[in-house]
Amino acid sequence: MYNYYFALASQNFLLNEEPLEEILRERTEYYQSRNKNIDFWFVLNPKFIDFSQFDSNSFNLNNSYAVIISLDKSFIQWLKLRIGFVAIGEFNSKSIFLPTI
């Protein structure tokens, strides 16, 4: 069983208001310098997120959302501190996460 952790926010916020590309590029470089496999993904319009687990006032389901998913809980917690306006959560899966393109 795989434990996944995620940071969720509106696409507009993550793509236009935060330096997400820079954050993920730096994280990728850090992993490469440590010979660590990439264990995070950026997904637009995640269909697998159960929005009922969040405060209904926090999300407008008419918006488009994006999520950063990782096997590393501390990375997602760090993102929450770094970015701030994201919701974090977790889910389990029997298989490795492979986002559909």
Residue pairs with C-beta under 8 A, 6 or more apart in sequence:
1 92
1 93
1 94
2 71
2 92
2 93
2 94
2 95
2 96
2 97
3 71
3 73
3 90
3 92
4 69
4 70
4 71
4 90
4 91
4 92
4 93
4 97
5 69
5 70
5 71
5 72
5 73
5 75
5 76
5 77
5 88
5 89
5 90
6 46
6 49
6 67
6 68
6 69
6 70
6 76
6 88
6 89
6 90
6 91
7 67
7 68
7 76
7 79
7 80
7 83
7 86
7 87
7 88
8 46
8 49
8 54
8 65
8 66
8 67
8 86
8 87
8 88
8 89
9 65
9 66
9 83
9 85
9 86
9 87
10 63
10 64
10 65
10 66
11 44
11 45
11 63
11 64
11 65
11 66
12 63
12 64
13 85
14 20
14 66
14 68
14 83
14 86
15 66
18 83
20 42
20 68
20 83
23 79
23 82
23 83
24 40
24 42
24 68
27 40
27 75
28 38
31 37
31 38
31 39
39 70
39 71
39 72
40 68
40 69
40 70
40 71
40 72
40 75
41 68
41 69
41 70
41 97
41 99
42 66
42 67
42 68
43 66
43 67
43 68
43 69
43 99
44 64
44 65
44 66
45 64
45 65
45 66
46 65
46 66
46 67
48 91
49 65
49 67
49 89
50 91
51 59
51 61
53 89
54 87
54 89
58 87
59 65
59 87
68 76
68 79
69 97
69 99
70 76
73 90
76 88
77 88
79 86
79 88
80 86
80 88
